[in-house]
Amino acid sequence: MSPRTGRPKLDNPKDVDIKVRLDSQTNERLLEYCKANNLTRAAALRKGVYLILDEKK
């Protein structure tokens, strides 16, 4: 039997979708940030979530 083909399984797959509504000004700022830091929008939003979660109370 031949081995399975396709992408290998990830250790921590990103399998949860979240929908966020932004006003146009916030979206433009996000896009500018992403372009300046060479990030995708999803990566930038994950970074923001980590900042909030790692914040000391």
N, CA, C and O atoms as a CHARMM CRD file, in Angstrom:
* protein
*
  228
    1    1 MET  N      0.85700  -1.17400   0.00000 PROA 1      0.00000
    2    1 MET  CA     0.00000   0.00000   0.00000 PROA 1      0.00000
    3    1 MET  C      0.90400   1.23900   0.00000 PROA 1      0.00000
    4    1 MET  O      1.89000   1.28500   0.73600 PROA 1      0.00000
    5    2 SER  N      0.57900   2.22000  -0.80500 PROA 2      0.00000
    6    2 SER  CA     1.40700   3.42100  -0.90500 PROA 2      0.00000
    7    2 SER  C      1.12900   4.37100   0.26300 PROA 2      0.00000
    8    2 SER  O      0.03000   4.37300   0.81800 PROA 2      0.00000
    9    3 PRO  N      2.14300   5.19000   0.63900 PROA 3      0.00000
   10    3 PRO  CA     1.93300   6.12700   1.76500 PROA 3      0.00000
   11    3 PRO  C      0.91700   7.19200   1.39400 PROA 3      0.00000
   12    3 PRO  O      0.68100   7.47300   0.21900 PROA 3      0.00000
   13    4 ARG  N      0.32600   7.77200   2.41700 PROA 4      0.00000
   14    4 ARG  CA    -0.67400   8.82800   2.19600 PROA 4      0.00000
   15    4 ARG  C     -0.00100  10.03600   1.57700 PROA 4      0.00000
   16    4 ARG  O      1.14400  10.34600   1.90500 PROA 4      0.00000
   17    5 THR  N     -0.68500  10.70800   0.70300 PROA 5      0.00000
   18    5 THR  CA    -0.14800  11.91700   0.08800 PROA 5      0.00000
   19    5 THR  C     -0.87000  13.12600   0.64500 PROA 5      0.00000
   20    5 THR  O     -1.93200  13.00600   1.25700 PROA 5      0.00000
   21    6 GLY  N     -0.28600  14.28900   0.42700 PROA 6      0.00000
   22    6 GLY  CA    -0.90500  15.52400   0.91400 PROA 6      0.00000
   23    6 GLY  C     -0.04500  16.18500   1.96600 PROA 6      0.00000
   24    6 GLY  O      1.06800  15.74500   2.25400 PROA 6      0.00000
   25    7 ARG  N     -0.57400  17.23800   2.52900 PROA 7      0.00000
   26    7 ARG  CA     0.16000  17.98700   3.53900 PROA 7      0.00000
   27    7 ARG  C      0.25500  17.19200   4.83000 PROA 7      0.00000
   28    7 ARG  O     -0.68500  16.49000   5.20400 PROA 7      0.00000
   29    8 PRO  N      1.39900  17.30300   5.51600 PROA 8      0.00000
   30    8 PRO  CA     1.51700  16.61700   6.81900 PROA 8      0.00000
   31    8 PRO  C      0.63100  17.29900   7.87000 PROA 8      0.00000
   32    8 PRO  O      0.33800  18.49100   7.78200 PROA 8      0.00000
   33    9 LYS  N      0.22500  16.52700   8.83700 PROA 9      0.00000
   34    9 LYS  CA    -0.60200  17.06500   9.91800 PROA 9      0.00000
   35    9 LYS  C      0.21500  18.02900  10.77200 PROA 9      0.00000
   36    9 LYS  O      1.39700  17.79400  11.02400 PROA 9      0.00000
   37   10 LEU  N     -0.42200  19.12200  11.21800 PROA 10     0.00000
   38   10 LEU  CA     0.23000  20.10300  12.07900 PROA 10     0.00000
   39   10 LEU  C      0.06100  19.71600  13.54000 PROA 10     0.00000
   40   10 LEU  O     -0.90200  19.04600  13.91200 PROA 10     0.00000
   41   11 ASP  N      1.01400  20.14900  14.36500 PROA 11     0.00000
   42   11 ASP  CA     0.91100  19.89300  15.80500 PROA 11     0.00000
   43   11 ASP  C     -0.22500  20.68900  16.42200 PROA 11     0.00000
   44   11 ASP  O     -0.91400  20.19700  17.31500 PROA 11     0.00000
   45   12 ASN  N     -0.42600  21.91700  15.95300 PROA 12     0.00000
   46   12 ASN  CA    -1.44600  22.80400  16.50500 PROA 12     0.00000
   47   12 ASN  C     -2.21500  23.44200  15.34900 PROA 12     0.00000
   48   12 ASN  O     -1.97000  24.60200  15.01900 PROA 12     0.00000
   49   13 PRO  N     -3.14400  22.70300  14.72500 PROA 13     0.00000
   50   13 PRO  CA    -3.84200  23.24600  13.56100 PROA 13     0.00000
   51   13 PRO  C     -4.73900  24.42600  13.93000 PROA 13     0.00000
   52   13 PRO  O     -5.30500  24.47000  15.02200 PROA 13     0.00000
   53   14 LYS  N     -4.85900  25.36600  13.02000 PROA 14     0.00000
   54   14 LYS  CA    -5.72800  26.52900  13.21400 PROA 14     0.00000
   55   14 LYS  C     -7.08600  26.17400  12.60300 PROA 14     0.00000
   56   14 LYS  O     -7.34200  26.43200  11.42700 PROA 14     0.00000
   57   15 ASP  N     -7.93700  25.58500  13.42100 PROA 15     0.00000
   58   15 ASP  CA    -9.20400  25.06700  12.91800 PROA 15     0.00000
   59   15 ASP  C    -10.43100  25.82800  13.42300 PROA 15     0.00000
   60   15 ASP  O    -11.56000  25.37900  13.22500 PROA 15     0.00000
   61   16 VAL  N    -10.22200  26.96700  14.06900 PROA 16     0.00000
   62   16 VAL  CA   -11.33100  27.77400  14.57100 PROA 16     0.00000
   63   16 VAL  C    -11.38900  29.06300  13.76000 PROA 16     0.00000
   64   16 VAL  O    -10.39700  29.78400  13.65600 PROA 16     0.00000
   65   17 ASP  N    -12.55500  29.34700  13.18800 PROA 17     0.00000
   66   17 ASP  CA   -12.76200  30.58100  12.43300 PROA 17     0.00000
   67   17 ASP  C    -13.48100  31.59500  13.30800 PROA 17     0.00000
   68   17 ASP  O    -14.42300  31.25600  14.02400 PROA 17     0.00000
   69   18 ILE  N    -13.02700  32.84500  13.24400 PROA 18     0.00000
   70   18 ILE  CA   -13.67700  33.93400  13.96100 PROA 18     0.00000
   71   18 ILE  C    -13.93700  35.05500  12.96900 PROA 18     0.00000
   72   18 ILE  O    -13.04300  35.43900  12.21500 PROA 18     0.00000
   73   19 LYS  N    -15.13000  35.57000  12.96500 PROA 19     0.00000
   74   19 LYS  CA   -15.47300  36.67500  12.08100 PROA 19     0.00000
   75   19 LYS  C    -15.46200  37.96400  12.89500 PROA 19     0.00000
   76   19 LYS  O    -16.04600  38.03200  13.97700 PROA 19     0.00000
   77   20 VAL  N    -14.79000  38.98400  12.36300 PROA 20     0.00000
   78   20 VAL  CA   -14.68500  40.26500  13.04500 PROA 20     0.00000
   79   20 VAL  C    -15.14100  41.35400  12.09300 PROA 20     0.00000
   80   20 VAL  O    -14.74500  41.37100  10.92800 PROA 20     0.00000
   81   21 ARG  N    -15.96100  42.25000  12.57700 PROA 21     0.00000
   82   21 ARG  CA   -16.40300  43.38700  11.76000 PROA 21     0.00000
   83   21 ARG  C    -15.61500  44.61800  12.18900 PROA 21     0.00000
   84   21 ARG  O    -15.54000  44.93700  13.37600 PROA 21     0.00000
   85   22 LEU  N    -15.02700  45.30700  11.21100 PROA 22     0.00000
   86   22 LEU  CA   -14.23600  46.50500  11.46700 PROA 22     0.00000
   87   22 LEU  C    -14.78700  47.66700  10.66200 PROA 22     0.00000
   88   22 LEU  O    -15.34500  47.47900   9.58100 PROA 22     0.00000
   89   23 ASP  N    -14.62300  48.87700  11.20100 PROA 23     0.00000
   90   23 ASP  CA   -14.95400  50.04200  10.39600 PROA 23     0.00000
   91   23 ASP  C    -13.82200  50.25200   9.39200 PROA 23     0.00000
   92   23 ASP  O    -12.74400  49.68100   9.55900 PROA 23     0.00000
   93   24 SER  N    -14.04000  51.04300   8.37200 PROA 24     0.00000
   94   24 SER  CA   -13.06100  51.19400   7.30100 PROA 24     0.00000
   95   24 SER  C    -11.75200  51.80800   7.78400 PROA 24     0.00000
   96   24 SER  O    -10.68700  51.43900   7.28900 PROA 24     0.00000
   97   25 GLN  N    -11.80400  52.73700   8.74200 PROA 25     0.00000
   98   25 GLN  CA   -10.59200  53.36500   9.24600 PROA 25     0.00000
   99   25 GLN  C     -9.71300  52.33900   9.98300 PROA 25     0.00000
  100   25 GLN  O     -8.49800  52.31100   9.78900 PROA 25     0.00000
  101   26 THR  N    -10.31700  51.51700  10.80900 PROA 26     0.00000
  102   26 THR  CA    -9.57300  50.48600  11.53000 PROA 26     0.00000
  103   26 THR  C     -8.99100  49.47600  10.54800 PROA 26     0.00000
  104   26 THR  O     -7.85600  49.03000  10.71500 PROA 26     0.00000
  105   27 ASN  N     -9.76000  49.11400   9.52800 PROA 27     0.00000
  106   27 ASN  CA    -9.27600  48.17300   8.52400 PROA 27     0.00000
  107   27 ASN  C     -8.07100  48.74200   7.77900 PROA 27     0.00000
  108   27 ASN  O     -7.09800  48.02700   7.54000 PROA 27     0.00000
  109   28 GLU  N     -8.12600  50.00400   7.41700 PROA 28     0.00000
  110   28 GLU  CA    -6.99800  50.64200   6.73300 PROA 28     0.00000
  111   28 GLU  C     -5.75400  50.64400   7.61400 PROA 28     0.00000
  112   28 GLU  O     -4.65300  50.36800   7.13700 PROA 28     0.00000
  113   29 ARG  N     -5.92500  50.95300   8.89000 PROA 29     0.00000
  114   29 ARG  CA    -4.78500  50.93800   9.82200 PROA 29     0.00000
  115   29 ARG  C     -4.20600  49.53700   9.94600 PROA 29     0.00000
  116   29 ARG  O     -2.98800  49.36600   9.99700 PROA 29     0.00000
  117   30 LEU  N     -5.08400  48.52900   9.99400 PROA 30     0.00000
  118   30 LEU  CA    -4.63500  47.14400  10.07100 PROA 30     0.00000
  119   30 LEU  C     -3.84900  46.76300   8.81900 PROA 30     0.00000
  120   30 LEU  O     -2.79100  46.14100   8.91600 PROA 30     0.00000
  121   31 LEU  N     -4.35600  47.12900   7.65700 PROA 31     0.00000
  122   31 LEU  CA    -3.66700  46.81300   6.40500 PROA 31     0.00000
  123   31 LEU  C     -2.31100  47.50200   6.32300 PROA 31     0.00000
  124   31 LEU  O     -1.34300  46.91000   5.84400 PROA 31     0.00000
  125   32 GLU  N     -2.23300  48.74200   6.78300 PROA 32     0.00000
  126   32 GLU  CA    -0.95700  49.46500   6.79300 PROA 32     0.00000
  127   32 GLU  C      0.03800  48.78100   7.72800 PROA 32     0.00000
  128   32 GLU  O      1.21200  48.63200   7.39100 PROA 32     0.00000
  129   33 TYR  N     -0.43600  48.36800   8.90000 PROA 33     0.00000
  130   33 TYR  CA     0.41500  47.66100   9.85900 PROA 33     0.00000
  131   33 TYR  C      0.93100  46.36200   9.24800 PROA 33     0.00000
  132   33 TYR  O      2.11800  46.04900   9.34800 PROA 33     0.00000
  133   34 CYS  N      0.04600  45.61800   8.62200 PROA 34     0.00000
  134   34 CYS  CA     0.42100  44.34200   8.01800 PROA 34     0.00000
  135   34 CYS  C      1.45700  44.53900   6.91100 PROA 34     0.00000
  136   34 CYS  O      2.42100  43.77900   6.81400 PROA 34     0.00000
  137   35 LYS  N      1.25700  45.53800   6.09700 PROA 35     0.00000
  138   35 LYS  CA     2.19400  45.80000   5.01200 PROA 35     0.00000
  139   35 LYS  C      3.55500  46.21300   5.56100 PROA 35     0.00000
  140   35 LYS  O      4.58400  45.75100   5.06800 PROA 35     0.00000
  141   36 ALA  N      3.57700  47.07600   6.57300 PROA 36     0.00000
  142   36 ALA  CA     4.82300  47.57000   7.15200 PROA 36     0.00000
  143   36 ALA  C      5.58900  46.46400   7.87800 PROA 36     0.00000
  144   36 ALA  O      6.81800  46.49800   7.93400 PROA 36     0.00000
  145   37 ASN  N      4.87100  45.48400   8.43600 PROA 37     0.00000
  146   37 ASN  CA     5.50300  44.42700   9.22300 PROA 37     0.00000
  147   37 ASN  C      5.51400  43.07500   8.51400 PROA 37     0.00000
  148   37 ASN  O      5.87000  42.05500   9.10400 PROA 37     0.00000
  149   38 ASN  N      5.12000  43.08200   7.24800 PROA 38     0.00000
  150   38 ASN  CA     5.11200  41.86800   6.42400 PROA 38     0.00000
  151   38 ASN  C      4.34700  40.73100   7.09700 PROA 38     0.00000
  152   38 ASN  O      4.86100  39.62100   7.23300 PROA 38     0.00000
  153   39 LEU  N      3.11400  41.01900   7.51600 PROA 39     0.00000
  154   39 LEU  CA     2.24400  40.04300   8.17100 PROA 39     0.00000
  155   39 LEU  C      0.94000  39.91700   7.40100 PROA 39     0.00000
  156   39 LEU  O      0.54200  40.83100   6.67800 PROA 39     0.00000
  157   40 THR  N      0.28100  38.78200   7.56100 PROA 40     0.00000
  158   40 THR  CA    -1.07900  38.65500   7.06800 PROA 40     0.00000
  159   40 THR  C     -2.01400  39.27700   8.10000 PROA 40     0.00000
  160   40 THR  O     -1.62100  39.50600   9.24400 PROA 40     0.00000
  161   41 ARG  N     -3.23300  39.54400   7.69900 PROA 41     0.00000
  162   41 ARG  CA    -4.19900  40.09200   8.65800 PROA 41     0.00000
  163   41 ARG  C     -4.43300  39.10800   9.79500 PROA 41     0.00000
  164   41 ARG  O     -4.52100  39.51100  10.95500 PROA 41     0.00000
  165   42 ALA  N     -4.53400  37.82700   9.47400 PROA 42     0.00000
  166   42 ALA  CA    -4.77200  36.81100  10.50500 PROA 42     0.00000
  167   42 ALA  C     -3.61500  36.76600  11.50100 PROA 42     0.00000
  168   42 ALA  O     -3.83800  36.66200  12.70800 PROA 42     0.00000
  169   43 ALA  N     -2.38800  36.84400  11.00600 PROA 43     0.00000
  170   43 ALA  CA    -1.22100  36.81000  11.89600 PROA 43     0.00000
  171   43 ALA  C     -1.19900  38.04200  12.79300 PROA 43     0.00000
  172   43 ALA  O     -0.86200  37.94400  13.97300 PROA 43     0.00000
  173   44 ALA  N     -1.55500  39.19600  12.24500 PROA 44     0.00000
  174   44 ALA  CA    -1.58600  40.42600  13.04300 PROA 44     0.00000
  175   44 ALA  C     -2.65700  40.34100  14.12300 PROA 44     0.00000
  176   44 ALA  O     -2.42900  40.77000  15.25400 PROA 44     0.00000
  177   45 LEU  N     -3.81600  39.79700  13.79100 PROA 45     0.00000
  178   45 LEU  CA    -4.88500  39.66100  14.77200 PROA 45     0.00000
  179   45 LEU  C     -4.52300  38.65200  15.85600 PROA 45     0.00000
  180   45 LEU  O     -4.82800  38.86500  17.03000 PROA 45     0.00000
  181   46 ARG  N     -3.86500  37.54200  15.46500 PROA 46     0.00000
  182   46 ARG  CA    -3.39800  36.57700  16.47200 PROA 46     0.00000
  183   46 ARG  C     -2.39400  37.24000  17.40400 PROA 46     0.00000
  184   46 ARG  O     -2.42300  37.01900  18.61400 PROA 46     0.00000
  185   47 LYS  N     -1.50500  38.05600  16.83900 PROA 47     0.00000
  186   47 LYS  CA    -0.51600  38.76400  17.64800 PROA 47     0.00000
  187   47 LYS  C     -1.22100  39.66800  18.66600 PROA 47     0.00000
  188   47 LYS  O     -0.80200  39.74000  19.82100 PROA 47     0.00000
  189   48 GLY  N     -2.27800  40.34900  18.24800 PROA 48     0.00000
  190   48 GLY  CA    -3.04900  41.19900  19.14700 PROA 48     0.00000
  191   48 GLY  C     -3.71700  40.40200  20.25300 PROA 48     0.00000
  192   48 GLY  O     -3.75500  40.84200  21.40200 PROA 48     0.00000
  193   49 VAL  N     -4.24000  39.24100  19.91700 PROA 49     0.00000
  194   49 VAL  CA    -4.88000  38.38900  20.92100 PROA 49     0.00000
  195   49 VAL  C     -3.84600  37.93900  21.94600 PROA 49     0.00000
  196   49 VAL  O     -4.11500  37.94500  23.14700 PROA 49     0.00000
  197   50 TYR  N     -2.65300  37.54600  21.47000 PROA 50     0.00000
  198   50 TYR  CA    -1.58600  37.13300  22.40400 PROA 50     0.00000
  199   50 TYR  C     -1.18900  38.27200  23.31600 PROA 50     0.00000
  200   50 TYR  O     -0.93700  38.05100  24.50000 PROA 50     0.00000
  201   51 LEU  N     -1.12800  39.49100  22.79200 PROA 51     0.00000
  202   51 LEU  CA    -0.78600  40.64800  23.62300 PROA 51     0.00000
  203   51 LEU  C     -1.80500  40.83400  24.74000 PROA 51     0.00000
  204   51 LEU  O     -1.43400  41.10400  25.88200 PROA 51     0.00000
  205   52 ILE  N     -3.06800  40.69200  24.41900 PROA 52     0.00000
  206   52 ILE  CA    -4.12700  40.83900  25.41900 PROA 52     0.00000
  207   52 ILE  C     -4.04700  39.73300  26.45900 PROA 52     0.00000
  208   52 ILE  O     -4.15400  39.99400  27.65700 PROA 52     0.00000
  209   53 LEU  N     -3.85700  38.48700  26.00100 PROA 53     0.00000
  210   53 LEU  CA    -3.84300  37.34300  26.91300 PROA 53     0.00000
  211   53 LEU  C     -2.61700  37.33100  27.81300 PROA 53     0.00000
  212   53 LEU  O     -2.68500  36.86600  28.95100 PROA 53     0.00000
  213   54 ASP  N     -1.48600  37.84200  27.30500 PROA 54     0.00000
  214   54 ASP  CA    -0.25400  37.84700  28.09400 PROA 54     0.00000
  215   54 ASP  C     -0.14300  39.06400  29.02300 PROA 54     0.00000
  216   54 ASP  O      0.78200  39.15700  29.83000 PROA 54     0.00000
  217   55 GLU  N     -1.08800  39.98400  28.90000 PROA 55     0.00000
  218   55 GLU  CA    -1.09200  41.19200  29.72100 PROA 55     0.00000
  219   55 GLU  C     -1.25600  40.81300  31.20000 PROA 55     0.00000
  220   55 GLU  O     -2.08500  39.97200  31.54700 PROA 55     0.00000
  221   56 LYS  N     -0.46600  41.43700  32.04700 PROA 56     0.00000
  222   56 LYS  CA    -0.60100  41.17600  33.48400 PROA 56     0.00000
  223   56 LYS  C     -1.83800  41.90300  34.01800 PROA 56     0.00000
  224   56 LYS  O     -2.14000  43.02500  33.61100 PROA 56     0.00000
  225   57 LYS  N     -2.52900  41.25400  34.91800 PROA 57     0.00000
  226   57 LYS  CA    -3.75300  41.85400  35.46400 PROA 57     0.00000
  227   57 LYS  C     -3.45200  42.68900  36.67800 PROA 57     0.00000
  228   57 LYS  O     -4.36300  43.26900  37.26800 PROA 57     0.00000
